[in-house]
Amino acid sequence: MQEESKCNIPHLSHPDRISEKGVFSVIDAFPEPVFIVDSQGRIQEANVAFSSRFSRKPGDCIGLNIYELLSNELLLPELADNRRKKAEEVLHTGKRLSFDDEQDGRFYRSTIYPVPPVEGSITRLLIVVQDITESRHAEKEAKNGWLFIQAIIDATPGTFCLLDSKGRILALNPYLCEQVVGRSSGEMTGTNSMELVHPDDRRQLGQSMKKVLIEGSEEAAEVRILIKDGPEYRWFLLKSRRIVIDGNNLLIVIGTDINDQKQAEQALALSEQKFRSIAEQLDAEVFILDSDGIITYVSPATERISGFLPDEMINHSFTEFIHEDDRQRGVEKFLDMLTNHESSKTRESLVRCSRKNGTFFWGEVRAKIHNGDGIGIIGLLFDITARKRHETFKAFRLHILQMSESNTMEDLLRLIVDEAEKYTESTIGFFHYLGDDSPDDSLQVPSTSVKTSMKWEENNNQHPSLMGAMFWADALNQGKPVINNNLNHLLEQYGNWPEKHPDLKRLLVVPVERGGKVVAMIGVGNKSGDYDENDLGWVTSLAEIAWDIVARKLAEQSKQEMQAMLLQSQKMELIGQLAGGIAHDFNNMLGVILGNIEMAMTQQPLNGLLQRNLMNILSAVNRSSDLTTQLLAFAKEQAVMPLVVELNTMVQNLLSMLRRIIGENITIVWIPDSHRSLIKVDPSQIDQILVNLCINARNAISDTGTITIETGCWQCIKNSDSPSQSSRIPGDYVTLTVTDTGCGIDKEHLPHIFEPFFTVNKQGKGMGLGLATVYGIVKQNNGYIDCQSEPGKGTTFRIHFPRHKGGYLDFDDPEELLPSDSCTLETILIVEDDPDILNLCRLELEKNGYKVLPANTPEEALKIAVSSTETIHLLLTDVVMPQMNGCDLAKKLLGIMPHLKTLFMSGYTPDVIDYPDMFDVRINYIQKPFTLKTLLLSVQNLLKQENSSS
């Protein structure tokens, strides 16, 4: 069957719409032969083009048999037979048929149309014959042209491909197929070339190819190409050129493998990045000098150290940034390193360096020869001003200490303040000790110059009050040093200085803080220039010396206060211990009260008033128990406590919270299963699972969408052999399914989604622990989790929990007590140091048919266990007791009686006791105070487990 004829033949399925005469008035104008025959091949109508082939007029052809004409006149019997078969096929099927054949070296395409009658079967056929010789020749020439092009492509070294204007592969050479793509030419022809390019490089390559197609220019691009379906990518340099074939713009793309070169470039860039990263993280200034002493690199630390930006120093001589008195020495050291260098030797020197503000700092230089593009020097410059200051102050401190025995505290402080004035080139200096209670009751020491100018003795040695003083306010209130190089605006706000106070233009104040409180302040003022960080360092160091003097002199006075504080601290520690002990003992007393109330309430008859009084007492006991529990278990994490829950109910209760978390743009659809969905799990873990999955779904939905939560049933018939299904155990499961309409997960990421810290979200959108948490919870509860996702088609998480076969009430049912007559006469060893608790437990257990061996201490319990001739089935023991705790006692008794069951009771929560491995909170631990009914339930449950296991 050939392609449909392109002749526009009138639609013949509705002959009543146009007469046959009208049809042939149109057909007769066709340049191609057109005629109609009946079922025997007799010609009924023919146009001029048809009749001329037989040297006749159209009317002379009517009634002739087309098969006889072909066989007798054109001498083509085989063609006539073939045409007869084709016509019979159309008459039989009623469907149009098109086919090609060759006559005398020319190619013809015949199309046979059935002519439906108004009634009955098809008896006539419309036949159109087209000469397609030229198109056949054109196709052959094109095919030969492509074969020639393919031969050139196959001979091209390296990677070569021919693309159409949409980037689809038309042809490619064997090297590209075999070495790069790993697929045959037939598999690759027609595919999008961008599929081979790394996603991050597609935009760049697409723009380059578009420019070539539009402008005709040659373009080059470095991109990563997928090697043999990956996951490996290699770097290629792709050069693109435009060619025009048959009026179509095509692209020739030639590639060169530059992977080794690219890796070398990346390694070099990484090395440079590491160097810069290290240099930028150092506290020191990193610099590189060429052989002429010109700075070619300096790290950003220079701005912090000297105030100069790196761009302000690069291409300048290093001598421009050295104190003029040190320049000659610096040049000599530089030339000595260049002429007498040892490449592995580091030289060190001290030099004064300039800051941008005109001041200088002491720098320590460590440098060595650098062989980069040329010989030069690489080095580190450390700001050692603080170290030099420390050395100076160390000597000054020693001098002050030597004078301390022969001078008063005021004289020593004045020496320190005078020193602060000298180092900062100030004219005013002061020190104030603020005292313990009020700044007015303080020690105030001015510098010698201030004492003289203010006539200190005449002023009763008093400075104006510091409370509310404008120039102290920030330092006093914030506890931070303050530099103010323009005090004129404060004068405008607060008025003139106090009487006899020197005028201040600039001020530097350093508070001394101890215990979160400003205890003293030292300051200088009226420097000729602005105060800076260097001045702040000098004054801060002197403030420490000044405080040392004050502290030494006040040591005697503070000794008693320190002792009192120590006693207070010890008292608080003892109170804490006492509170714990009292709470524990109080729990015991509450237990006694609770037990006696419970016994009293069983006495019948009780009048209404007495019963209400007992209920009030019981309520008070419960509230008191809550308070002691909170006191003992503050900020402690509780153990995981699995419960039998109805999954449908759990999800239903969480929906309102989930909708608040997800937002209004996303719809949550809830489809509960009609069957019971009992599982045994900690309810908080269901909360975690749903919140994590819904937040993941929310992040995957860009605008609006739907999250569907569904429960159901699933039965595993046999062990799964699929690794992805983790060898599931046969059984009944309850299924929780969460489905979203988000962006989905890529196939390459799907195997890793449950790995901790794996995330496909952008930075800041999470850490990758949500699904890992869900996976851990599911596995902890012996369940399984599956994920199904496709990019653009959303994601489905399906979790299978083992179905709980019982009801809500297992061994931990707090209401179900066995009848006393069903209990066997088991023997219980009770160890309790509180006699009232011991007596209550004994009476209640004996009343319910148990044999009880009471002991007040662990030692007594051990003696009873060793000497007893009866089998002890259960140990009921307090945890915290004198001599030995209950956990150690249980371990010793288990060595004697391996099948002994243990029930612990304590006023402390189990997570604060040093033996957490001994506790199953829901099985063998009861919290004091407890009811007698709770005691009986716990005892029955443990013994019932023992009986069933035996």
SULSULKA-V998254 format. One record per residue. RES is the residue in one letter. NEAR is the number of other ideal C-beta (glycine too) atoms within 10 Angstrom. Layout:
RES;NEAR / RES;NEAR
//
This chain:
M;8 / Q;12 / E;8 / E;10 / S;18 / K;8 / C;15 / N;8 / I;16 / P;15 / H;11 / L;17 / S;9 / H;9 / P;15 / D;6 / R;10 / I;14 / S;10 / E;15 / K;8 / G;11 / V;19 / F;18 / S;11 / V;14 / I;23 / D;15 / A;11 / F;17 / P;11 / E;17 / P;21 / V;26 / F;23 / I;22 / V;24 / D;15 / S;13 / Q;11 / G;19 / R;16 / I;22 / Q;17 / E;20 / A;29 / N;22 / V;14 / A;19 / F;24 / S;20 / S;13 / R;14 / F;18 / S;8 / R;16 / K;12 / P;18 / G;9 / D;13 / C;20 / I;16 / G;9 / L;18 / N;16 / I;23 / Y;21 / E;13 / L;18 / L;22 / S;18 / N;12 / E;13 / L;14 / L;9 / L;18 / P;13 / E;10 / L;18 / A;19 / D;13 / N;16 / R;22 / R;16 / K;8 / K;18 / A;23 / E;13 / E;13 / V;19 / L;17 / H;11 / T;11 / G;10 / K;11 / R;16 / L;18 / S;17 / F;15 / D;13 / D;16 / E;11 / Q;14 / D;6 / G;6 / R;12 / F;16 / Y;17 / R;22 / S;21 / T;22 / I;20 / Y;23 / P;22 / V;18 / P;16 / P;11 / V;6 / E;5 / G;7 / S;11 / I;15 / T;15 / R;19 / L;24 / L;22 / I;22 / V;22 / V;19 / Q;21 / D;15 / I;16 / T;14 / E;10 / S;12 / R;15 / H;11 / A;12 / E;11 / K;10 / E;10 / A;12 / K;10 / N;10 / G;12 / W;15 / L;9 / F;10 / I;16 / Q;16 / A;9 / I;12 / I;20 / D;15 / A;10 / T;16 / P;9 / G;15 / T;21 / F;20 / C;26 / L;22 / L;20 / D;16 / S;13 / K;9 / G;20 / R;15 / I;21 / L;20 / A;20 / L;25 / N;22 / P;14 / Y;16 / L;24 / C;19 / E;13 / Q;13 / V;22 / V;24 / G;14 / R;15 / S;11 / S;19 / G;8 / E;11 / M;21 / T;14 / G;10 / T;14 / N;12 / S;24 / M;17 / E;12 / L;23 / V;23 / H;16 / P;8 / D;10 / D;19 / R;16 / R;11 / Q;13 / L;21 / G;15 / Q;12 / S;18 / M;23 / K;14 / K;15 / V;20 / L;19 / I;10 / E;10 / G;12 / S;12 / E;12 / E;20 / A;11 / A;19 / E;16 / V;21 / R;18 / I;22 / L;17 / I;16 / K;12 / D;10 / G;11 / P;8 / E;11 / Y;17 / R;18 / W;20 / F;25 / L;16 / L;23 / K;16 / S;22 / R;14 / R;19 / I;12 / V;9 / I;14 / D;8 / G;5 / N;10 / N;14 / L;18 / L;20 / I;18 / V;25 / I;18 / G;21 / T;15 / D;16 / I;16 / N;15 / D;10 / Q;13 / K;16 / Q;12 / A;11 / E;13 / Q;12 / A;10 / L;10 / A;10 / L;11 / S;10 / E;10 / Q;11 / K;10 / F;13 / R;14 / S;11 / I;11 / A;20 / E;11 / Q;10 / L;14 / D;10 / A;19 / E;26 / V;20 / F;25 / I;19 / L;22 / D;17 / S;12 / D;10 / G;18 / I;14 / I;19 / T;16 / Y;19 / V;26 / S;23 / P;15 / A;22 / T;24 / E;16 / R;11 / I;19 / S;24 / G;16 / F;19 / L;13 / P;16 / D;8 / E;15 / M;20 / I;15 / N;10 / H;14 / S;15 / F;23 / T;14 / E;12 / F;24 / I;21 / H;15 / E;9 / D;10 / D;17 / R;17 / Q;11 / R;13 / G;20 / V;15 / E;10 / K;16 / F;20 / L;11 / D;11 / M;20 / L;15 / T;7 / N;8 / H;15 / E;10 / S;9 / S;7 / K;11 / T;11 / R;17 / E;11 / S;15 / L;12 / V;21 / R;17 / C;23 / S;18 / R;17 / K;13 / N;12 / G;10 / T;16 / F;17 / F;21 / W;17 / G;25 / E;16 / V;22 / R;14 / A;21 / K;16 / I;17 / H;19 / N;10 / G;11 / D;8 / G;10 / I;14 / G;21 / I;22 / I;18 / G;22 / L;21 / L;25 / F;17 / D;21 / I;15 / T;20 / A;14 / R;12 / K;15 / R;18 / H;14 / E;11 / T;14 / F;18 / K;12 / A;10 / F;17 / R;18 / L;10 / H;12 / I;20 / L;14 / Q;10 / M;13 / S;16 / E;6 / S;8 / N;15 / T;10 / M;17 / E;16 / D;12 / L;22 / L;29 / R;21 / L;20 / I;24 / V;27 / D;15 / E;23 / A;28 / E;22 / K;13 / Y;19 / T;21 / E;13 / S;24 / T;18 / I;25 / G;28 / F;22 / F;26 / H;24 / Y;23 / L;21 / G;13 / D;13 / D;8 / S;11 / P;19 / D;11 / D;10 / S;19 / L;17 / Q;18 / V;26 / P;24 / S;26 / T;14 / S;17 / V;22 / K;18 / T;10 / S;15 / M;18 / K;9 / W;18 / E;8 / E;8 / N;14 / N;6 / N;13 / Q;10 / H;18 / P;13 / S;13 / L;18 / M;11 / G;10 / A;14 / M;15 / F;20 / W;21 / A;16 / D;15 / A;22 / L;20 / N;10 / Q;11 / G;13 / K;12 / P;20 / V;20 / I;17 / N;20 / N;13 / N;10 / L;19 / N;9 / H;9 / L;16 / L;15 / E;8 / Q;8 / Y;14 / G;9 / N;8 / W;16 / P;11 / E;8 / K;12 / H;15 / P;14 / D;11 / L;19 / K;16 / R;20 / L;23 / L;26 / V;24 / V;27 / P;25 / V;22 / E;14 / R;10 / G;5 / G;6 / K;11 / V;18 / V;19 / A;22 / M;25 / I;28 / G;25 / V;28 / G;25 / N;18 / K;20 / S;9 / G;12 / D;15 / Y;22 / D;18 / E;15 / N;18 / D;23 / L;17 / G;18 / W;21 / V;26 / T;19 / S;22 / L;25 / A;21 / E;14 / I;21 / A;28 / W;20 / D;16 / I;22 / V;19 / A;14 / R;13 / K;17 / L;16 / A;10 / E;8 / Q;9 / S;12 / K;10 / Q;9 / E;11 / M;10 / Q;10 / A;10 / M;11 / L;10 / L;10 / Q;10 / S;10 / Q;10 / K;11 / M;10 / E;10 / L;10 / I;11 / G;10 / Q;10 / L;11 / A;14 / G;17 / G;12 / I;14 / A;17 / H;19 / D;13 / F;19 / N;26 / N;21 / M;18 / L;20 / G;26 / V;18 / I;17 / L;24 / G;22 / N;15 / I;18 / E;18 / M;14 / A;15 / M;15 / T;9 / Q;9 / Q;5 / P;6 / L;14 / N;8 / G;7 / L;8 / L;13 / Q;13 / R;11 / N;14 / L;17 / M;12 / N;10 / I;16 / L;17 / S;10 / A;12 / V;19 / N;13 / R;9 / S;17 / S;20 / D;10 / L;11 / T;23 / T;18 / Q;11 / L;13 / L;19 / A;16 / F;9 / A;4 / K;11 / E;7 / Q;12 / A;14 / V;14 / M;12 / P;17 / L;13 / V;16 / V;18 / E;17 / L;23 / N;19 / T;12 / M;19 / V;21 / Q;14 / N;12 / L;20 / L;13 / S;9 / M;13 / L;21 / R;15 / R;9 / I;14 / I;19 / G;10 / E;8 / N;11 / I;21 / T;13 / I;17 / V;10 / W;15 / I;12 / P;16 / D;15 / S;9 / H;12 / R;13 / S;23 / L;18 / I;22 / K;17 / V;24 / D;18 / P;14 / S;12 / Q;18 / I;22 / D;15 / Q;15 / I;27 / L;22 / V;18 / N;19 / L;25 / C;22 / I;15 / N;23 / A;25 / R;18 / N;18 / A;20 / I;19 / S;9 / D;6 / T;11 / G;18 / T;15 / I;25 / T;17 / I;22 / E;17 / T;23 / G;17 / C;15 / W;15 / Q;9 / C;16 / I;7 / K;8 / N;10 / S;15 / D;8 / S;8 / P;7 / S;9 / Q;13 / S;12 / S;10 / R;17 / I;13 / P;11 / G;14 / D;13 / Y;22 / V;24 / T;20 / L;28 / T;17 / V;23 / T;21 / D;24 / T;19 / G;22 / C;18 / G;19 / I;21 / D;11 / K;10 / E;9 / H;14 / L;16 / P;11 / H;13 / I;21 / F;17 / E;12 / P;12 / F;8 / F;15 / T;20 / V;15 / N;13 / K;8 / Q;6 / G;6 / K;10 / G;14 / M;12 / G;16 / L;14 / G;20 / L;21 / A;18 / T;16 / V;24 / Y;19 / G;15 / I;21 / V;21 / K;13 / Q;13 / N;19 / N;14 / G;21 / Y;21 / I;20 / D;14 / C;17 / Q;14 / S;22 / E;12 / P;12 / G;9 / K;13 / G;22 / T;23 / T;16 / F;23 / R;17 / I;26 / H;25 / F;25 / P;18 / R;20 / H;21 / K;9 / G;10 / G;10 / Y;11 / L;11 / D;15 / F;16 / D;15 / D;13 / P;11 / E;7 / E;12 / L;13 / L;14 / P;8 / S;11 / D;7 / S;10 / C;17 / T;9 / L;9 / E;22 / T;14 / I;23 / L;25 / I;24 / V;28 / E;25 / D;16 / D;21 / P;12 / D;15 / I;22 / L;19 / N;15 / L;21 / C;24 / R;18 / L;14 / E;20 / L;23 / E;13 / K;12 / N;18 / G;14 / Y;24 / K;14 / V;17 / L;19 / P;20 / A;21 / N;16 / T;16 / P;23 / E;14 / E;14 / A;26 / L;18 / K;12 / I;15 / A;20 / V;9 / S;7 / S;13 / T;4 / E;10 / T;10 / I;21 / H;22 / L;22 / L;26 / L;28 / T;24 / D;23 / V;24 / V;15 / M;20 / P;10 / Q;11 / M;15 / N;19 / G;26 / C;21 / D;16 / L;26 / A;23 / K;12 / K;14 / L;22 / L;14 / G;9 / I;11 / M;15 / P;7 / H;11 / L;18 / K;22 / T;21 / L;22 / F;24 / M;27 / S;25 / G;26 / Y;20 / T;19 / P;20 / D;13 / V;13 / I;18 / D;10 / Y;15 / P;12 / D;7 / M;18 / F;20 / D;12 / V;16 / R;16 / I;14 / N;20 / Y;20 / I;18 / Q;20 / K;23 / P;25 / F;20 / T;19 / L;22 / K;13 / T;16 / L;22 / L;19 / L;21 / S;24 / V;24 / Q;19 / N;21 / L;22 / L;20 / K;14 / Q;14 / E;15 / N;11 / S;8 / S;7 / S;6
//
